Amino acid sequence: MTTVICPYCFGRAPATGLPYRCLMTPSGVRGATPCGPERDDVWAAFMGPGVSPAARQRGPLFTPARRLAGLRGRAAGSVPCPRCGVPTPVRVCRSCHSDLPSDYCDQDSRIIALVGAKASGKSTYVSVLVNELNQRVGQAFHASLAAMGQSTQQRDREMAEDLYERLRLPEATRPAALGFNDPLLYRLSVPRRGPLGKGGTRHTTLVFFDAAGEDLAGSEAMDRYTRYLSAADGIVLLVDPLQLGSVRDRLAGGDGPPLPVVETPPQQIAADLAAQLRAHGKGGSRGRVSTPIAVAVTKTDMLRPLLAPHSPLLRNAPHTEGAFDADERLTVHEEIRSLMADWDSGALVRQLELDFAELSLFGLSALGAPPLAEAPADAPKSGPQPVRVEDPLLWLLARRGVLPVRTAGKGRAR
């Protein structure tokens, strides 16, 4: 029996037991009158106090008879509403009553939690990552990425227009106190490896949840996001190097844009994150959190004066033969580890290694160059020229078997 994890509240339920929502469209089926809206207080309570009375009125829910739950109507997975007879593909979470994309329940899911302090560049990172997965990275892996649901599709269109056409950076993530932030849902399709190239296609749903930096300022605020984090298959922790005192000192007075205001230290966020996950059953037998974490140092374009000329952080991975290169991943990991040992005496890395059983370090730049000093809210005039934005996600997918792994030396990939 397939178990579905809701991408909104992360409750679990068998797919066959999910209710459906009537589309309320006229069809003349059996001469029935179209259904009218009903109050959905469960959904409104989950979404928060900002939901208007009119928005609470939604299509009525119904649970199909067991013999109908597996039948296919005019659309894949559709079942007819028992009152009006109109088929609907819209399944609904039992816990929060959020509507699920029509094909969300029919494929494997990988939940990726995106964590980082305010101004670490999470919104920009996701926008650029999606573009790279659709373009350069998708071509290398013969993969495709499709947004699922109207919310993600609309967000992608708006972000692409702002970032790639208007060259404007995304606004900061909305804090939870101002309302619920919808997760971003995508269907990743990659070829299966099989004899004579006839392996078929593997479809995986990617769920990105982006928490605002303000909600990670302490353990009490972070607690509201623990249910999302504890359900994650992997965590991407973005670390802004410009928040580290030694890096700020070395870059102060340069020609780039002004340094950002100091926010919550990365070490505090990492410690709170580990404590919350342990408290919700993610601690292993040796006290380390079992959820794999990809720690990505962002804005590496600002670090060029501190990098060696041949640093791997200055170029994208080639993705030879459409596979994740485990040896290159290890090279980048050791490079970042060495840099951070110099920047903060390795305090953050030591803490992460003691708190997490599976850890890999990455370095990336979403823009490829810093914003202009006179226009810090703008992307560079040449547009985003990202470097290694895909590496953290590819590592998390490769270790789950979604992508093939390439390594030259036995035992070096992890």
Solvent accessible surface area in square Angstrom, and as a share of the most:
residue,aa,sasa,rsa
1,M,187,0.83
2,T,81,0.47
3,T,79,0.46
4,V,9,0.05
5,I,32,0.16
6,C,2,0.01
7,P,0,0.00
8,Y,29,0.11
9,C,17,0.10
10,F,15,0.06
11,G,24,0.23
12,R,157,0.57
13,A,16,0.13
14,P,58,0.36
15,A,13,0.10
16,T,85,0.50
17,G,18,0.17
18,L,5,0.03
19,P,10,0.07
20,Y,7,0.03
21,R,14,0.05
22,C,4,0.03
23,L,74,0.37
24,M,67,0.30
25,T,58,0.34
26,P,109,0.68
27,S,58,0.37
28,G,57,0.55
29,V,43,0.25
30,R,176,0.64
31,G,66,0.64
32,A,30,0.23
33,T,112,0.65
34,P,56,0.35
35,C,17,0.10
36,G,42,0.40
37,P,77,0.49
38,E,75,0.34
39,R,146,0.53
40,D,10,0.05
41,D,65,0.34
42,V,69,0.40
43,W,35,0.12
44,A,1,0.01
45,A,82,0.63
46,F,40,0.17
47,M,44,0.19
48,G,17,0.16
49,P,137,0.86
50,G,78,0.75
51,V,25,0.14
52,S,53,0.34
53,P,105,0.66
54,A,81,0.63
55,A,45,0.35
56,R,61,0.22
57,Q,76,0.34
58,R,43,0.16
59,G,6,0.06
60,P,4,0.03
61,L,51,0.26
62,F,23,0.10
63,T,83,0.49
64,P,16,0.10
65,A,54,0.42
66,R,225,0.82
67,R,188,0.69
68,L,43,0.21
69,A,27,0.21
70,G,66,0.64
71,L,98,0.49
72,R,165,0.60
73,G,40,0.39
74,R,186,0.68
75,A,47,0.36
76,A,72,0.56
77,G,13,0.12
78,S,3,0.02
79,V,1,0.01
80,P,52,0.33
81,C,2,0.01
82,P,90,0.57
83,R,141,0.51
84,C,2,0.01
85,G,5,0.04
86,V,8,0.05
87,P,25,0.16
88,T,0,0.00
89,P,30,0.19
90,V,31,0.18
91,R,25,0.09
92,V,0,0.00
93,C,7,0.04
94,R,127,0.46
95,S,73,0.47
96,C,4,0.02
97,H,35,0.16
98,S,5,0.03
99,D,46,0.24
100,L,6,0.03
101,P,19,0.12
102,S,58,0.38
103,D,45,0.23
104,Y,4,0.01
105,C,6,0.04
106,D,81,0.42
107,Q,37,0.16
108,D,55,0.28
109,S,25,0.16
110,R,37,0.13
111,I,2,0.01
112,I,4,0.02
113,A,1,0.01
114,L,3,0.01
115,V,1,0.00
116,G,0,0.00
117,A,8,0.06
118,K,85,0.36
119,A,51,0.40
120,S,2,0.01
121,G,28,0.27
122,K,11,0.05
123,S,16,0.11
124,T,16,0.10
125,Y,5,0.02
126,V,1,0.00
127,S,9,0.06
128,V,0,0.00
129,L,1,0.01
130,V,11,0.06
131,N,45,0.23
132,E,13,0.06
133,L,9,0.05
134,N,72,0.37
135,Q,109,0.49
136,R,74,0.27
137,V,3,0.02
138,G,4,0.04
139,Q,146,0.65
140,A,29,0.23
141,F,11,0.05
142,H,145,0.65
143,A,21,0.17
144,S,63,0.41
145,L,15,0.07
146,A,38,0.30
147,A,27,0.21
148,M,6,0.03
149,G,28,0.27
150,Q,154,0.69
151,S,53,0.34
152,T,2,0.01
153,Q,71,0.31
154,Q,95,0.42
155,R,42,0.15
156,D,27,0.14
157,R,144,0.52
158,E,86,0.39
159,M,38,0.17
160,A,47,0.36
161,E,69,0.31
162,D,47,0.25
163,L,0,0.00
164,Y,71,0.27
165,E,133,0.60
166,R,144,0.53
167,L,46,0.23
168,R,114,0.42
169,L,44,0.22
170,P,21,0.13
171,E,153,0.69
172,A,78,0.61
173,T,22,0.13
174,R,106,0.39
175,P,30,0.19
176,A,26,0.20
177,A,84,0.65
178,L,125,0.62
179,G,18,0.17
180,F,26,0.11
181,N,22,0.11
182,D,60,0.31
183,P,3,0.02
184,L,18,0.09
185,L,3,0.02
186,Y,1,0.00
187,R,71,0.26
188,L,9,0.05
189,S,15,0.09
190,V,8,0.04
191,P,58,0.37
192,R,125,0.45
193,R,160,0.58
194,G,29,0.28
195,P,115,0.72
196,L,165,0.82
197,G,70,0.67
198,K,163,0.69
199,G,18,0.18
200,G,53,0.51
201,T,70,0.41
202,R,51,0.19
203,H,79,0.35
204,T,0,0.00
205,T,0,0.00
206,L,0,0.00
207,V,0,0.00
208,F,6,0.02
209,F,5,0.02
210,D,25,0.13
211,A,2,0.02
212,A,0,0.00
213,G,6,0.06
214,E,71,0.32
215,D,7,0.04
216,L,0,0.00
217,A,52,0.41
218,G,19,0.18
219,S,55,0.36
220,E,157,0.70
221,A,26,0.20
222,M,0,0.00
223,D,74,0.38
224,R,109,0.40
225,Y,10,0.04
226,T,2,0.01
227,R,115,0.42
228,Y,5,0.02
229,L,3,0.02
230,S,21,0.14
231,A,18,0.14
232,A,8,0.06
233,D,30,0.15
234,G,0,0.00
235,I,0,0.00
236,V,3,0.02
237,L,2,0.01
238,L,3,0.02
239,V,1,0.01
240,D,4,0.02
241,P,0,0.00
242,L,7,0.03
243,Q,16,0.07
244,L,18,0.09
245,G,47,0.45
246,S,34,0.22
247,V,0,0.00
248,R,47,0.17
249,D,113,0.58
250,R,113,0.41
251,L,25,0.12
252,A,65,0.50
253,G,86,0.82
254,G,53,0.51
255,D,149,0.77
256,G,37,0.35
257,P,18,0.11
258,P,98,0.62
259,L,51,0.25
260,P,32,0.20
261,V,118,0.68
262,V,89,0.51
263,E,50,0.23
264,T,24,0.14
265,P,68,0.43
266,P,11,0.07
267,Q,73,0.32
268,Q,72,0.32
269,I,1,0.01
270,A,0,0.00
271,A,40,0.31
272,D,21,0.11
273,L,0,0.00
274,A,0,0.00
275,A,51,0.39
276,Q,20,0.09
277,L,0,0.00
278,R,89,0.32
279,A,81,0.63
280,H,93,0.42
281,G,65,0.63
282,K,59,0.25
283,G,35,0.34
284,G,36,0.35
285,S,124,0.80
286,R,213,0.78
287,G,34,0.33
288,R,86,0.31
289,V,0,0.00
290,S,59,0.38
291,T,7,0.04
292,P,5,0.03
293,I,0,0.00
294,A,0,0.00
295,V,0,0.00
296,A,0,0.00
297,V,1,0.00
298,T,7,0.04
299,K,52,0.22
300,T,4,0.02
301,D,14,0.07
302,M,26,0.12
303,L,0,0.00
304,R,112,0.41
305,P,106,0.67
306,L,45,0.22
307,L,20,0.10
308,A,61,0.47
309,P,115,0.72
310,H,170,0.76
311,S,6,0.04
312,P,13,0.08
313,L,3,0.01
314,L,64,0.32
315,R,118,0.43
316,N,47,0.24
317,A,10,0.08
318,P,87,0.55
319,H,11,0.05
320,T,57,0.33
321,E,132,0.59
322,G,8,0.08
323,A,7,0.06
324,F,14,0.06
325,D,27,0.14
326,A,3,0.02
327,D,22,0.11
328,E,28,0.13
329,R,8,0.03
330,L,39,0.19
331,T,69,0.40
332,V,1,0.01
333,H,7,0.03
334,E,89,0.40
335,E,42,0.19
336,I,0,0.00
337,R,94,0.34
338,S,73,0.47
339,L,25,0.12
340,M,0,0.00
341,A,52,0.40
342,D,80,0.42
343,W,11,0.04
344,D,36,0.19
345,S,82,0.53
346,G,6,0.06
347,A,26,0.20
348,L,2,0.01
349,V,4,0.02
350,R,128,0.47
351,Q,32,0.14
352,L,0,0.00
353,E,53,0.24
354,L,133,0.66
355,D,20,0.11
356,F,2,0.01
357,A,49,0.38
358,E,58,0.26
359,L,9,0.04
360,S,0,0.00
361,L,0,0.00
362,F,2,0.01
363,G,1,0.01
364,L,2,0.01
365,S,2,0.01
366,A,14,0.11
367,L,18,0.09
368,G,9,0.08
369,A,36,0.28
370,P,40,0.25
371,P,27,0.17
372,L,57,0.29
373,A,49,0.38
374,E,139,0.62
375,A,25,0.20
376,P,76,0.48
377,A,47,0.37
378,D,34,0.18
379,A,2,0.02
380,P,10,0.06
381,K,160,0.68
382,S,85,0.55
383,G,8,0.08
384,P,12,0.07
385,Q,104,0.46
386,P,16,0.10
387,V,18,0.11
388,R,2,0.01
389,V,0,0.00
390,E,0,0.00
391,D,9,0.04
392,P,0,0.00
393,L,1,0.01
394,L,4,0.02
395,W,5,0.02
396,L,5,0.03
397,L,2,0.01
398,A,9,0.07
399,R,75,0.27
400,R,99,0.36
401,G,47,0.45
402,V,7,0.04
403,L,11,0.05
404,P,40,0.25
405,V,71,0.41
406,R,97,0.35
407,T,59,0.34
408,A,103,0.80
409,G,22,0.21
410,K,203,0.86
411,G,81,0.78
412,R,113,0.41
413,A,41,0.31
414,R,150,0.55
